[in-house]
Amino acid sequence: MRFSVLACALAASLLVCVSAVSPDTFDDAALSGVYWGVSVGGSLGNEASAFWTFAFDGAGSYTNAGTWADFSVSSQEASGGGSYAVAADGGISFFPGTGGELSGGLGQAAGAAVFGDVDTQAGQEIGLLAPWAGDKAVADLAGTWYWAGYMAVAGDRASGLGTFVFNEAGSYTCTVDVSAFVAGPVADVPGSGTAAAAGGGAFLLTGFPDDPGQSVSAGLSADNRLLVLANTDEAADIQAGAMVRAGGGHTLASLQGKYRMVSYGTPDGGITRQAFLGSMTFDGAGGFTVTGTLSDSLLGGDLDKSGSGAYTLDSRGLGTLDFDSGKSLALAVSADASFALAARTHSAQEFAVLVKTADVEPSSPKTGQVPDDPSTPSSPVSAVSEETTGCFVRSAR
């Protein structure tokens, strides 16, 4: 499978729905109901992607179930559970029943959260959760979306950012820019395919240009603003990423304030894996600062990182993140600027998801819907490979 195909399939990070509360009133109740989850990570020369459902009880306990694939196996089912704690500032700690801890954070206005495993050198992982709301129709996907994601196949890695357009019947076209370690950067890669309802509110995206038989699992958020995707049906074809609704009328001032951030990738084709969890703050005038924790498979885990740079943004919500260190990522901002996606498209392989932690309450907060038995949601689910070391991988063991 070529990376022109992979680019059209991705979309990854971890989102969690929250209530319309001020940042100093967050507690465990801010995370409740059923959520889609995707994650990507790796350890010991292996990488994995996963597609899950999570059920949070709003009181510090969760269950999860799903499927995962890595370089050697596919469609592996897993389930588990554990506890979690939400701090007053929206920070989240996850404690799987099998041990260990994962960190993350809620984004208030976006009703979302991100998480990452960045504490050790042994494994790196990031993920996203999106609130579940029962069955969805392909017409709910209609419109223009921005996508960013990461993909890994034997011998190569890639990241990309692009634009997808869905019609009411579920057919889509896409144009993406991709940076592959072996193949190099490729701009304006075209593609097309279809989305089909898979039951329980999930979708399958199929019909990619050079591999019509492949399918990618996708979960649409309750408010139809976020789509999380992962491939778990094909071994040695690791994919994860996210899509956000596109819109116009943006200026530099559209990006203002603090965003929680996760990123995952490799600077050298997979020899080194890196995962980052932290925050990026925009000044609304073309500048940003970033701070957080990095795990590097060669240099170690729990590494404090900070930096700054400049950003560009056109009226469509497309631009760049240009770090003072010389690193540059393509940037895409959602219609309401609650989310931002970024990816390397010219060198190295990395993608990032940013979720705004707003100073004001969201106009229409959503929460995940709780079924009669939250421990057994009726929607399709998936998991992360045991080769990774993240919280939700451990919970599945």
SENUVO-323493 format. One line per 10 residues: their letters; for each residue x, y, z of C-alpha. Coordinates in pm, whole numbers, always signed. Example, Ala and Ser with C-alpha at 12.3 -4.5 7.8 and 13.67 -1.06 7.14 Angstrom:
AS = +1230/-450/+780  +1367/-106/+714 $
This chain:
MRFSVLACAL = +0/+0/+0  +139/+338/-98  +129/+639/+131  -99/+822/-114  -359/+575/+6  -271/+601/+372  -300/+977/+364  -665/+961/+267  -747/+722/+548  -604/+881/+860 $
AASLLVCVSA = -728/+1101/+1127  -584/+1058/+1526  -559/+1205/+1879  -792/+1153/+2195  -1094/+1373/+2280  -1317/+1384/+2583  -1643/+1568/+2621  -1690/+1807/+2914  -1961/+2021/+3065  -1983/+2400/+3034 $
VSPDTFDDAA = -1797/+2482/+3351  -1521/+2726/+3434  -1166/+2583/+3450  -1155/+2596/+3830  -1459/+2369/+3870  -1341/+2059/+3684  -1380/+1728/+3867  -1443/+1362/+3782  -1799/+1443/+3677  -1660/+1644/+3383 $
LSGVYWGVSV = -1579/+1311/+3216  -1885/+1088/+3191  -2075/+880/+2936  -1958/+684/+2632  -1680/+803/+2400  -1502/+697/+2086  -1128/+657/+2132  -833/+621/+1897  -465/+592/+1980  -128/+532/+1818 $
GGSLGNEASA = +198/+433/+1981  +496/+204/+1984  +776/+31/+2171  +1065/-205/+2099  +1056/-161/+1722  +681/-211/+1693  +394/+34/+1645  +19/-5/+1685  -307/+177/+1617  -638/+119/+1792 $
FWTFAFDGAG = -1009/+204/+1782  -1207/+190/+2108  -1517/+280/+2300  -1486/+402/+2659  -1756/+431/+2926  -1681/+681/+3205  -1909/+681/+3509  -1844/+1043/+3613  -1717/+922/+3950  -1364/+803/+3869 $
SYTNAGTWAD = -1411/+463/+3702  -1408/+357/+3336  -1435/+50/+3113  -1307/+16/+2757  -1319/-230/+2469  -1197/-231/+2112  -963/-367/+1847  -599/-304/+1759  -338/-389/+1499  +41/-377/+1495 $
FSVSSQEASG = +317/-487/+1258  +236/-857/+1301  -135/-896/+1385  -468/-729/+1305  -825/-717/+1436  -718/-812/+1788  -995/-760/+2043  -923/-630/+2392  -1115/-492/+2688  -1046/-369/+3038 $
GGSYAVAADG = -1099/-81/+3277  -957/+122/+3558  -993/+451/+3739  -933/+814/+3652  -906/+1147/+3828  -983/+1494/+3686  -797/+1780/+3854  -945/+2125/+3913  -750/+2264/+3615  -882/+1994/+3379 $
GISFFPGTGG = -577/+1769/+3393  -655/+1396/+3380  -476/+1096/+3527  -574/+748/+3406  -498/+440/+3620  -564/+109/+3439  -648/-187/+3653  -328/-364/+3549  -106/-82/+3674  +65/+226/+3540 $
ELSGGLGQAA = -58/+579/+3475  -133/+797/+3172  -173/+1174/+3168  -404/+1400/+2970  -620/+1707/+2982  -967/+1839/+2902  -1035/+2117/+2657  -1329/+2321/+2780  -1478/+2500/+2479  -1416/+2212/+2241 $
GAAVFGDVDT = -1565/+1959/+2482  -1253/+1752/+2424  -934/+1614/+2577  -597/+1473/+2477  -371/+1216/+2644  -21/+1076/+2609  +227/+830/+2753  +542/+1041/+2785  +689/+934/+3120  +927/+658/+3011 $
QAGQEIGLLA = +1174/+578/+2735  +1029/+231/+2681  +708/+335/+2506  +537/+634/+2344  +161/+680/+2285  -96/+951/+2222  -472/+936/+2173  -811/+1109/+2150  -1168/+1062/+2274  -1483/+1190/+2104 $
PWAGDKAVAD = -1827/+1182/+2274  -2059/+911/+2139  -2425/+981/+2057  -2569/+663/+1910  -2638/+597/+1543  -2517/+842/+1280  -2601/+868/+909  -2349/+925/+631  -2528/+1254/+565  -2388/+1374/+899 $
LAGTWYWAGY = -2045/+1375/+735  -2148/+1603/+449  -1922/+1905/+404  -1553/+1994/+409  -1311/+1858/+668  -942/+1899/+747  -740/+1588/+828  -402/+1515/+987  -252/+1181/+1078  +37/+937/+1105 $
MAVAGDRASG = +93/+607/+926  +351/+330/+943  +415/+33/+717  +712/-202/+706  +1011/+0/+596  +849/+343/+588  +664/+604/+794  +459/+906/+686  +255/+1195/+819  +21/+1424/+633 $
LGTFVFNEAG = -240/+1697/+629  -519/+1749/+378  -876/+1837/+288  -1171/+1596/+252  -1509/+1678/+99  -1805/+1443/+169  -2140/+1452/-10  -2478/+1359/+141  -2446/+999/+15  -2110/+939/+185 $
SYTCTVDVSA = -1878/+965/-116  -1570/+1178/-65  -1275/+1327/-248  -950/+1433/-82  -629/+1620/-153  -339/+1569/+87  +24/+1664/+138  +240/+1381/+276  +594/+1348/+408  +725/+989/+384 $
FVAGPVADVP = +1066/+884/+512  +1155/+672/+207  +938/+826/-65  +994/+1183/+52  +742/+1469/+44  +452/+1450/-200  +212/+1744/-243  -150/+1754/-362  -208/+1377/-363  -566/+1319/-487 $
GSGTAAAAGG = -797/+1047/-363  -1159/+938/-336  -1370/+683/-154  -1692/+618/+37  -1813/+619/+394  -2065/+358/+509  -2249/+334/+841  -2112/+40/+1041  -2368/+35/+1323  -2367/+193/+1665 $
GAFLLTGFPD = -2267/+530/+1519  -1942/+408/+1361  -1836/+437/+997  -1607/+250/+761  -1413/+461/+509  -1325/+251/+204  -1231/+277/-162  -895/+450/-144  -721/+516/-479  -468/+231/-491 $
DPGQSVSAGL = -622/-13/-241  -1001/-28/-284  -1032/-317/-41  -898/-139/+264  -1126/+1/+534  -1060/+244/+817  -1279/+267/+1127  -1417/+610/+1219  -1619/+756/+1503  -1811/+1086/+1473 $
SADNRLLVLA = -1850/+1307/+1779  -2191/+1383/+1926  -2188/+1737/+1784  -2061/+1625/+1438  -1750/+1847/+1466  -1480/+1583/+1510  -1407/+1252/+1337  -1151/+1012/+1486  -1004/+733/+1273  -776/+430/+1303 $
NTDEAADIQA = -692/+122/+1100  -712/-203/+1296  -806/-445/+1014  -468/-479/+845  -137/-584/+1004  +174/-378/+922  -45/-83/+820  -64/+141/+1125  -282/+451/+1093  -439/+703/+1327 $
GAMVRAGGGH = -553/+1062/+1300  -840/+1310/+1318  -1065/+1527/+1104  -1223/+1861/+1202  -1490/+2069/+1030  -1346/+2334/+798  -1475/+2690/+764  -1380/+3033/+633  -1327/+3383/+763  -1015/+3314/+967 $
TLASLQGKYR = -746/+3565/+1062  -438/+3545/+1285  -666/+3647/+1572  -866/+3323/+1528  -588/+3144/+1715  -570/+3301/+2056  -516/+3154/+2401  -414/+2812/+2529  -458/+2478/+2353  -379/+2136/+2498 $
MVSYGTPDGG = -152/+1952/+2257  -35/+1600/+2176  +197/+1491/+1896  +349/+1163/+1777  +603/+1079/+1512  +958/+997/+1413  +1248/+1210/+1286  +1425/+916/+1122  +1178/+673/+969  +1092/+483/+1284 $
ITRQAFLGSM = +1432/+427/+1446  +1335/+692/+1702  +977/+740/+1825  +865/+1060/+1998  +544/+1149/+2185  +467/+1492/+2330  +201/+1608/+2576  +170/+1974/+2672  +17/+2302/+2565  +59/+2567/+2297 $
TFDGAGGFTV = -43/+2928/+2357  -117/+3165/+2067  -99/+3545/+2098  -352/+3615/+1822  -92/+3810/+1624  +128/+3539/+1471  +333/+3414/+1766  +315/+3108/+1991  +488/+2942/+2284  +484/+2572/+2369 $
TGTLSDSLLG = +566/+2379/+2684  +525/+2018/+2791  +681/+1674/+2830  +850/+1461/+2565  +921/+1088/+2551  +1199/+989/+2310  +1278/+622/+2252  +1652/+700/+2238  +1694/+996/+2474  +1451/+896/+2750 $
GDLDKSGSGA = +1113/+988/+2893  +973/+1268/+3107  +1185/+1529/+2928  +1079/+1890/+2985  +1045/+2078/+2656  +960/+2438/+2573  +992/+2663/+2272  +838/+2938/+2065  +776/+3036/+1707  +551/+3205/+1456 $
YTLDSRGLGT = +234/+3092/+1282  +56/+3187/+963  -316/+3145/+891  -519/+3229/+581  -892/+3289/+558  -961/+2917/+500  -792/+2824/+830  -478/+2682/+665  -126/+2791/+754  +199/+2685/+919 $
LDFDSGKSLA = +360/+2645/+1261  +721/+2763/+1227  +930/+2687/+1536  +1233/+2897/+1622  +1427/+2568/+1623  +1369/+2537/+1247  +1091/+2277/+1255  +782/+2356/+1046  +439/+2190/+1040  +144/+2248/+810 $
LAVSADASFA = -155/+2377/+1010  -533/+2346/+976  -781/+2517/+1210  -1146/+2411/+1255  -1434/+2638/+1162  -1481/+2764/+1519  -1109/+2742/+1611  -1187/+2491/+1890  -946/+2244/+1729  -626/+2267/+1531 $
LAARTHSAQE = -441/+1992/+1346  -79/+1999/+1233  +161/+1768/+1050  +504/+1750/+896  +463/+1752/+518  +816/+1834/+397  +1059/+1644/+623  +1041/+1392/+909  +705/+1242/+1014  +489/+1390/+1290 $
FAVLVKTADV = +128/+1490/+1348  -34/+1689/+1627  -379/+1761/+1766  -464/+2076/+1962  -781/+2128/+2168  -866/+2474/+2294  -899/+2539/+2667  -1131/+2837/+2634  -1173/+3138/+2860  -1550/+3134/+2793 $
EPSSPKTGQV = -1814/+2864/+2813  -1910/+2677/+2495  -2241/+2779/+2344  -2372/+2421/+2308  -2186/+2179/+2537  -2224/+1809/+2467  -2172/+1504/+2684  -2146/+1141/+2588  -2473/+952/+2605  -2487/+677/+2864 $
PDDPSTPSSP = -2663/+355/+2756  -2863/+141/+2995  -2546/-50/+3081  -2242/+176/+3036  -2004/-116/+3083  -2130/-275/+2760  -2195/+2/+2504  -2364/-123/+2191  -2129/+66/+1958  -1824/-93/+1789 $
VSAVSEETTG = -1499/-75/+1985  -1124/-119/+1946  -793/-125/+2140  -419/-55/+2140  -143/-308/+2087  +15/-471/+2390  +347/-369/+2234  +276/-10/+2336  +298/+104/+2696  +6/+344/+2725 $
CFVRSAR = -265/+341/+2989  -534/+196/+2766  -303/-71/+2635  -228/-186/+2984  -596/-189/+3067  -654/-440/+2791  -404/-694/+2914 $
